[in-house]
Amino acid sequence: MDDEPKLLKSGDQIKSTQTPGKLYRLMIKSDHLEAIIAEIEPHTKTKWYKHGGEELHYILDGEIEYEVGEKSYKLKKGDLLWHKSGVKHRATNNSDKKAKYATVGTPPTFMLSTSN
């Protein structure tokens, strides 16, 4: 990625990865970070992840329970959670409504780990 600003309009994405009950849309990726919009269907969990770096999650719609290590955080629209990515973590949607959140991670490793 060059040094020029990047603008993605509503509905744009670089690529997406879909697994049963989950959709990850890569919005921006540079040498140092990536931004993803994640959607999790009701009563669905992501797999456990553990990798280098840091992550920030901002809830756009719905509610999720985010587990980081042995701690659990109940997040709703407008909440923000930061954590080190080297601690095992996953998201769970226990509600009856789809949840949507933005994740910014550094370094950009998440989209590589979803393809396994």
Secondary structure, DSSP 4 states (H G I P E B T S, - for coil): --SS-----TT--SEEEEETTEEEEEEEE-SS-EEEEEEE-TTEEPPPB--SSEEEEEEEESEEEEEETTEEEEEETT-EEEEETTS-EEEEE-SSS-EEEEEEEESS-HHHHTT-
